[in-house]
Amino acid sequence: MAVTVKELLARTYLLTTPTSVVNPAGAGSASGIRIDKCTVSNPQTSNYILTAYIIPSGGSGDNTNKVINGVVIPPGTTYGCPEIVNQVLGPGTSLSLIADTSSKLNVGVSGTVFSG
């Protein structure tokens, strides 16, 4: 089994539509992706809200798979997303992050990819 530590989502600003880390299903996909770090920072001067889902293959983001439910990120702070760290995305599973206002919260995700 090959194990690779990698940046899963390069630092980017969240939108009001999902920004996702996806473990694709099918041949050549990882057998699992463990989220090792997920940080969301707010460099703005107002509060903004973060919501996140871990969505099973073929599913959609709803209350049954919500893992962060509207956490307020105050100005000048960084949130370490303890609800997401150490979660494993199986084949076809995705992590979706959404902000209440586009281009205000900055996110980065890294993890370990297991394949083979």
Secondary structure by P-SEA (a helix, b strand, c coil): cbbbbbbcccccccccccccccccccccccccccccbbbbbbcccccbbbbbbbccccccccccccccccccccccccccccccccccccccbbbbbbbcccccbbbbbbbbbbcc
